[in-house]
Amino acid sequence: MDQYQSIIEIIALSAGVAWASGINLYAVLLVLGLGGVTGNIDLPTELALLENPLVIAAAGLMYMVEFGVDKTPGVDTIWDSVHTFIRIPAGAMLAASTIGEVEPAMALATAIVGGSLAASSHFTKAGTRLLINSSPEPVTNWAASITEDLAVLAGLWLALSHPMVFLVLLVLIIGLTIWMLPKLWKLIRQLFHRIRCWFNGETYNSESEEPIVLELDSMPRNKN
């Protein structure tokens, strides 16, 4: 029974750090580092590096930078685009590091699953932010950013304290993500199409998604 519980805890921690890394990597590193150095979190040996003061300081600095950037309309989307190449590999690496010393095939499989979880949460966040930025007011950006930070903290806490509850919720989140991503992609396509029509002086047709070109020179003129 103890071995079964230990396996559940490892799976929950691995999935939790991967999923949360796709939303806010620096918050994950900061929580794990501070939790490990204060003794509140028993980190695996492979993650003991996160307890180093330099790593904690770097994670804290980058978290503060992201805290400001993530609440600025437009800038947050650029930040998310750049972090596509950071959050996903980091999520895969952190997931693989939580399972300890295992055979290479198991480590690679864990990294693949972890990278996929990080990618799903990252693209959901980035796509949602892009749609939010279609409205210039900053209130929704602040609300979304704070909600994301709270979700990361709550997810890590559940993964560490109630691993089975976290895994059940994660399955539901994955199902919701699978349902949401195609709809987000369709809305993003419509948004970019509207922007293209606006720049080209075309009228946007929401049903066909085809631009209606206004050719003034070809319009009939009243001859007097």
Short mmCIF file of the C-alpha atoms (twelve columns), coordinates in Angstrom:
data_MODEL
# 
_entry.id   MODEL 
# 
loop_
_atom_site.group_PDB 
_atom_site.id 
_atom_site.type_symbol 
_atom_site.label_atom_id 
_atom_site.label_alt_id 
_atom_site.label_comp_id 
_atom_site.label_asym_id 
_atom_site.label_seq_id 
_atom_site.Cartn_x 
_atom_site.Cartn_y 
_atom_site.Cartn_z 
_atom_site.pdbx_PDB_model_num 
ATOM 1   C CA . MET A 1   0.000   0.000  0.000   1 
ATOM 2   C CA . ASP A 2   2.840   2.379  0.841   1 
ATOM 3   C CA . GLN A 3   4.498   1.639  -2.488  1 
ATOM 4   C CA . TYR A 4   1.227   2.348  -4.329  1 
ATOM 5   C CA . GLN A 5   0.862   5.681  -2.495  1 
ATOM 6   C CA . SER A 6   4.457   6.569  -3.319  1 
ATOM 7   C CA . ILE A 7   3.854   5.920  -7.024  1 
ATOM 8   C CA . ILE A 8   0.733   8.115  -6.957  1 
ATOM 9   C CA . GLU A 9   2.684   10.918 -5.281  1 
ATOM 10  C CA . ILE A 10  5.471   10.749 -7.864  1 
ATOM 11  C CA . ILE A 11  3.011   10.763 -10.773 1 
ATOM 12  C CA . ALA A 12  1.094   13.705 -9.287  1 
ATOM 13  C CA . LEU A 13  4.260   15.726 -8.670  1 
ATOM 14  C CA . SER A 14  5.594   14.982 -12.147 1 
ATOM 15  C CA . ALA A 15  2.334   15.922 -13.835 1 
ATOM 16  C CA . GLY A 16  1.812   18.917 -11.551 1 
ATOM 17  C CA . VAL A 17  5.149   20.602 -12.202 1 
ATOM 18  C CA . ALA A 18  4.810   19.986 -15.946 1 
ATOM 19  C CA . TRP A 19  1.281   21.374 -16.196 1 
ATOM 20  C CA . ALA A 20  2.057   24.384 -13.985 1 
ATOM 21  C CA . SER A 21  5.271   25.138 -15.917 1 
ATOM 22  C CA . GLY A 22  3.207   25.744 -19.043 1 
ATOM 23  C CA . ILE A 23  1.417   28.569 -17.233 1 
ATOM 24  C CA . ASN A 24  4.141   30.191 -15.128 1 
ATOM 25  C CA . LEU A 25  7.493   28.404 -15.084 1 
ATOM 26  C CA . TYR A 26  9.204   30.864 -12.761 1 
ATOM 27  C CA . ALA A 27  6.481   30.549 -10.130 1 
ATOM 28  C CA . VAL A 28  6.972   26.774 -10.191 1 
ATOM 29  C CA . LEU A 29  10.745  27.069 -9.771  1 
ATOM 30  C CA . LEU A 30  10.335  29.610 -6.975  1 
ATOM 31  C CA . VAL A 31  7.764   27.544 -5.060  1 
ATOM 32  C CA . LEU A 32  9.788   24.339 -5.356  1 
ATOM 33  C CA . GLY A 33  13.042  26.072 -4.455  1 
ATOM 34  C CA . LEU A 34  11.659  27.895 -1.402  1 
ATOM 35  C CA . GLY A 35  9.690   24.860 -0.322  1 
ATOM 36  C CA . GLY A 36  12.748  22.653 -0.556  1 
ATOM 37  C CA . VAL A 37  15.156  24.968 1.243   1 
ATOM 38  C CA . THR A 38  12.697  25.557 4.112   1 
ATOM 39  C CA . GLY A 39  11.954  21.853 4.455   1 
ATOM 40  C CA . ASN A 40  8.269   22.178 3.551   1 
ATOM 41  C CA . ILE A 41  8.732   20.176 0.337   1 
ATOM 42  C CA . ASP A 42  10.774  17.002 0.104   1 
ATOM 43  C CA . LEU A 43  12.296  17.432 -3.344  1 
ATOM 44  C CA . PRO A 44  13.768  14.489 -5.273  1 
ATOM 45  C CA . THR A 45  17.556  14.427 -5.496  1 
ATOM 46  C CA . GLU A 46  17.429  15.467 -9.148  1 
ATOM 47  C CA . LEU A 47  15.566  18.662 -8.185  1 
ATOM 48  C CA . ALA A 48  17.799  19.567 -5.238  1 
ATOM 49  C CA . LEU A 49  19.517  22.121 -7.480  1 
ATOM 50  C CA . LEU A 50  16.397  24.281 -7.189  1 
ATOM 51  C CA . GLU A 51  17.267  24.885 -3.523  1 
ATOM 52  C CA . ASN A 52  20.447  26.737 -4.477  1 
ATOM 53  C CA . PRO A 53  20.197  30.425 -3.453  1 
ATOM 54  C CA . LEU A 54  21.324  31.569 -6.906  1 
ATOM 55  C CA . VAL A 55  18.575  29.521 -8.575  1 
ATOM 56  C CA . ILE A 56  15.989  30.844 -6.128  1 
ATOM 57  C CA . ALA A 57  17.155  34.431 -6.697  1 
ATOM 58  C CA . ALA A 58  17.051  34.019 -10.494 1 
ATOM 59  C CA . ALA A 59  13.595  32.424 -10.370 1 
ATOM 60  C CA . GLY A 60  12.363  35.211 -8.073  1 
ATOM 61  C CA . LEU A 61  13.729  37.922 -10.346 1 
ATOM 62  C CA . MET A 62  12.169  36.393 -13.466 1 
ATOM 63  C CA . TYR A 63  8.883   35.886 -11.644 1 
ATOM 64  C CA . MET A 64  8.771   39.581 -10.791 1 
ATOM 65  C CA . VAL A 65  9.512   40.468 -14.414 1 
ATOM 66  C CA . GLU A 66  6.762   38.146 -15.614 1 
ATOM 67  C CA . PHE A 67  4.412   39.497 -12.946 1 
ATOM 68  C CA . GLY A 68  4.590   42.916 -14.602 1 
ATOM 69  C CA . VAL A 69  4.814   41.829 -18.226 1 
ATOM 70  C CA . ASP A 70  1.961   39.340 -17.863 1 
ATOM 71  C CA . LYS A 71  -0.454  42.141 -16.994 1 
ATOM 72  C CA . THR A 72  0.382   44.423 -19.932 1 
ATOM 73  C CA . PRO A 73  -1.915  43.993 -22.955 1 
ATOM 74  C CA . GLY A 74  0.007   42.985 -26.066 1 
ATOM 75  C CA . VAL A 75  3.314   42.592 -24.285 1 
ATOM 76  C CA . ASP A 76  2.003   39.467 -22.556 1 
ATOM 77  C CA . THR A 77  1.345   37.826 -25.929 1 
ATOM 78  C CA . ILE A 78  4.899   38.560 -27.101 1 
ATOM 79  C CA . TRP A 79  6.188   37.149 -23.795 1 
ATOM 80  C CA . ASP A 80  4.093   33.997 -24.247 1 
ATOM 81  C CA . SER A 81  5.348   33.564 -27.806 1 
ATOM 82  C CA . VAL A 82  8.977   33.680 -26.688 1 
ATOM 83  C CA . HIS A 83  8.280   31.329 -23.782 1 
ATOM 84  C CA . THR A 84  6.897   28.679 -26.098 1 
ATOM 85  C CA . PHE A 85  10.529  27.639 -26.450 1 
ATOM 86  C CA . ILE A 86  11.182  27.813 -22.695 1 
ATOM 87  C CA . ARG A 87  8.148   26.554 -20.789 1 
ATOM 88  C CA . ILE A 88  7.574   23.366 -22.768 1 
ATOM 89  C CA . PRO A 89  11.174  22.008 -22.643 1 
ATOM 90  C CA . ALA A 90  11.440  23.054 -18.984 1 
ATOM 91  C CA . GLY A 91  8.179   21.293 -18.171 1 
ATOM 92  C CA . ALA A 92  9.456   18.122 -19.830 1 
ATOM 93  C CA . MET A 93  12.756  18.321 -17.963 1 
ATOM 94  C CA . LEU A 94  11.133  18.952 -14.572 1 
ATOM 95  C CA . ALA A 95  8.683   16.093 -15.091 1 
ATOM 96  C CA . ALA A 96  11.497  13.671 -15.912 1 
ATOM 97  C CA . SER A 97  13.530  14.873 -12.921 1 
ATOM 98  C CA . THR A 98  10.805  14.072 -10.402 1 
ATOM 99  C CA . ILE A 99  10.878  10.307 -10.996 1 
ATOM 100 C CA . GLY A 100 14.500  9.862  -9.896  1 
ATOM 101 C CA . GLU A 101 16.967  7.408  -11.366 1 
ATOM 102 C CA . VAL A 102 15.127  5.127  -13.782 1 
ATOM 103 C CA . GLU A 103 15.932  3.489  -17.075 1 
ATOM 104 C CA . PRO A 104 16.299  5.905  -20.033 1 
ATOM 105 C CA . ALA A 105 13.084  4.725  -21.716 1 
ATOM 106 C CA . MET A 106 11.008  5.585  -18.645 1 
ATOM 107 C CA . ALA A 107 12.698  8.977  -18.301 1 
ATOM 108 C CA . LEU A 108 12.058  9.748  -21.971 1 
ATOM 109 C CA . ALA A 109 8.411   8.686  -21.725 1 
ATOM 110 C CA . THR A 110 7.936   10.903 -18.675 1 
ATOM 111 C CA . ALA A 111 9.571   13.828 -20.478 1 
ATOM 112 C CA . ILE A 112 7.253   13.355 -23.473 1 
ATOM 113 C CA . VAL A 113 4.149   13.311 -21.291 1 
ATOM 114 C CA . GLY A 114 5.432   16.246 -19.235 1 
ATOM 115 C CA . GLY A 115 6.206   18.270 -22.338 1 
ATOM 116 C CA . SER A 116 2.728   17.557 -23.684 1 
ATOM 117 C CA . LEU A 117 1.097   18.720 -20.450 1 
ATOM 118 C CA . ALA A 118 3.211   21.876 -20.442 1 
ATOM 119 C CA . ALA A 119 2.331   22.519 -24.088 1 
ATOM 120 C CA . SER A 120 -1.410  22.091 -23.491 1 
ATOM 121 C CA . SER A 121 -1.513  24.536 -20.583 1 
ATOM 122 C CA . HIS A 122 0.847   26.973 -22.346 1 
ATOM 123 C CA . PHE A 123 -1.113  27.131 -25.610 1 
ATOM 124 C CA . THR A 124 -4.401  27.410 -23.725 1 
ATOM 125 C CA . LYS A 125 -3.007  30.352 -21.770 1 
ATOM 126 C CA . ALA A 126 -1.422  32.001 -24.816 1 
ATOM 127 C CA . GLY A 127 -4.549  31.584 -26.948 1 
ATOM 128 C CA . THR A 128 -6.817  32.947 -24.236 1 
ATOM 129 C CA . ARG A 129 -4.528  35.949 -23.711 1 
ATOM 130 C CA . LEU A 130 -4.506  36.695 -27.426 1 
ATOM 131 C CA . LEU A 131 -8.288  36.883 -27.449 1 
ATOM 132 C CA . ILE A 132 -8.329  38.998 -24.280 1 
ATOM 133 C CA . ASN A 133 -5.942  41.440 -25.956 1 
ATOM 134 C CA . SER A 134 -8.545  42.160 -28.626 1 
ATOM 135 C CA . SER A 135 -9.974  44.435 -25.925 1 
ATOM 136 C CA . PRO A 136 -7.477  47.198 -25.013 1 
ATOM 137 C CA . GLU A 137 -8.549  47.599 -21.356 1 
ATOM 138 C CA . PRO A 138 -6.087  46.098 -18.847 1 
ATOM 139 C CA . VAL A 139 -8.600  44.801 -16.268 1 
ATOM 140 C CA . THR A 140 -9.119  41.428 -17.927 1 
ATOM 141 C CA . ASN A 141 -5.346  40.961 -18.275 1 
ATOM 142 C CA . TRP A 142 -4.881  41.545 -14.564 1 
ATOM 143 C CA . ALA A 143 -7.736  39.206 -13.695 1 
ATOM 144 C CA . ALA A 144 -6.440  36.484 -16.007 1 
ATOM 145 C CA . SER A 145 -2.866  36.822 -14.746 1 
ATOM 146 C CA . ILE A 146 -3.811  36.644 -11.070 1 
ATOM 147 C CA . THR A 147 -6.123  33.694 -11.742 1 
ATOM 148 C CA . GLU A 148 -3.297  31.867 -13.518 1 
ATOM 149 C CA . ASP A 149 -0.868  32.469 -10.636 1 
ATOM 150 C CA . LEU A 150 -3.438  31.195 -8.131  1 
ATOM 151 C CA . ALA A 151 -4.078  28.139 -10.322 1 
ATOM 152 C CA . VAL A 152 -0.349  27.343 -10.339 1 
ATOM 153 C CA . LEU A 153 -0.104  27.640 -6.547  1 
ATOM 154 C CA . ALA A 154 -3.282  25.616 -5.987  1 
ATOM 155 C CA . GLY A 155 -2.191  22.952 -8.477  1 
ATOM 156 C CA . LEU A 156 1.213   22.500 -6.860  1 
ATOM 157 C CA . TRP A 157 -0.329  22.390 -3.388  1 
ATOM 158 C CA . LEU A 158 -2.836  19.740 -4.446  1 
ATOM 159 C CA . ALA A 159 -0.153  17.696 -6.233  1 
ATOM 160 C CA . LEU A 160 1.958   17.677 -3.067  1 
ATOM 161 C CA . SER A 161 -0.758  17.399 -0.412  1 
ATOM 162 C CA . HIS A 162 -3.609  15.541 -2.140  1 
ATOM 163 C CA . PRO A 163 -2.090  13.768 -5.172  1 
ATOM 164 C CA . MET A 164 -5.145  11.660 -6.015  1 
ATOM 165 C CA . VAL A 165 -7.450  14.688 -5.960  1 
ATOM 166 C CA . PHE A 166 -5.017  16.563 -8.203  1 
ATOM 167 C CA . LEU A 167 -4.835  13.704 -10.719 1 
ATOM 168 C CA . VAL A 168 -8.636  13.512 -10.956 1 
ATOM 169 C CA . LEU A 169 -8.854  17.266 -11.494 1 
ATOM 170 C CA . LEU A 170 -6.016  17.115 -14.024 1 
ATOM 171 C CA . VAL A 171 -7.940  14.555 -16.092 1 
ATOM 172 C CA . LEU A 172 -10.926 16.920 -16.105 1 
ATOM 173 C CA . ILE A 173 -8.675  19.859 -17.057 1 
ATOM 174 C CA . ILE A 174 -7.148  17.865 -19.919 1 
ATOM 175 C CA . GLY A 175 -10.633 17.023 -21.193 1 
ATOM 176 C CA . LEU A 176 -11.644 20.679 -20.978 1 
ATOM 177 C CA . THR A 177 -8.443  21.695 -22.777 1 
ATOM 178 C CA . ILE A 178 -9.080  19.234 -25.611 1 
ATOM 179 C CA . TRP A 179 -12.552 20.731 -25.966 1 
ATOM 180 C CA . MET A 180 -11.336 24.344 -25.751 1 
ATOM 181 C CA . LEU A 181 -8.274  24.390 -28.006 1 
ATOM 182 C CA . PRO A 182 -10.126 23.917 -31.356 1 
ATOM 183 C CA . LYS A 183 -12.585 26.645 -30.359 1 
ATOM 184 C CA . LEU A 184 -9.752  28.954 -29.311 1 
ATOM 185 C CA . TRP A 185 -7.992  28.303 -32.615 1 
ATOM 186 C CA . LYS A 186 -11.179 29.169 -34.546 1 
ATOM 187 C CA . LEU A 187 -11.631 32.411 -32.604 1 
ATOM 188 C CA . ILE A 188 -7.965  33.325 -33.121 1 
ATOM 189 C CA . ARG A 189 -8.311  32.718 -36.875 1 
ATOM 190 C CA . GLN A 190 -11.348 34.986 -36.940 1 
ATOM 191 C CA . LEU A 191 -9.447  37.647 -34.988 1 
ATOM 192 C CA . PHE A 192 -6.502  37.627 -37.406 1 
ATOM 193 C CA . HIS A 193 -8.918  37.609 -40.335 1 
ATOM 194 C CA . ARG A 194 -10.653 40.706 -38.967 1 
ATOM 195 C CA . ILE A 195 -7.287  42.436 -38.587 1 
ATOM 196 C CA . ARG A 196 -6.268  41.525 -42.145 1 
ATOM 197 C CA . CYS A 197 -9.585  42.790 -43.524 1 
ATOM 198 C CA . TRP A 198 -9.186  46.042 -41.584 1 
ATOM 199 C CA . PHE A 199 -5.692  46.646 -42.986 1 
ATOM 200 C CA . ASN A 200 -6.782  45.767 -46.541 1 
ATOM 201 C CA . GLY A 201 -9.916  47.918 -46.453 1 
ATOM 202 C CA . GLU A 202 -12.206 44.910 -46.742 1 
ATOM 203 C CA . THR A 203 -15.492 44.078 -45.052 1 
ATOM 204 C CA . TYR A 204 -15.392 41.069 -42.747 1 
ATOM 205 C CA . ASN A 205 -18.005 38.363 -43.324 1 
ATOM 206 C CA . SER A 206 -18.302 36.374 -40.096 1 
ATOM 207 C CA . GLU A 207 -20.223 33.496 -41.704 1 
ATOM 208 C CA . SER A 208 -17.969 32.676 -44.616 1 
ATOM 209 C CA . GLU A 209 -14.793 34.205 -43.180 1 
ATOM 210 C CA . GLU A 210 -14.105 35.531 -46.660 1 
ATOM 211 C CA . PRO A 211 -13.391 39.219 -47.149 1 
ATOM 212 C CA . ILE A 212 -15.755 41.325 -49.224 1 
ATOM 213 C CA . VAL A 213 -13.617 43.770 -51.187 1 
ATOM 214 C CA . LEU A 214 -14.989 47.255 -51.587 1 
ATOM 215 C CA . GLU A 215 -13.949 48.263 -55.102 1 
ATOM 216 C CA . LEU A 216 -15.160 51.835 -55.330 1 
ATOM 217 C CA . ASP A 217 -13.904 52.347 -58.878 1 
ATOM 218 C CA . SER A 218 -16.067 49.511 -60.194 1 
ATOM 219 C CA . MET A 219 -19.274 50.785 -58.569 1 
ATOM 220 C CA . PRO A 220 -21.868 52.280 -60.976 1 
ATOM 221 C CA . ARG A 221 -21.925 56.046 -61.028 1 
ATOM 222 C CA . ASN A 222 -24.856 58.375 -61.597 1 
ATOM 223 C CA . LYS A 223 -24.347 60.204 -64.869 1 
ATOM 224 C CA . ASN A 224 -25.936 63.644 -65.062 1 
# 
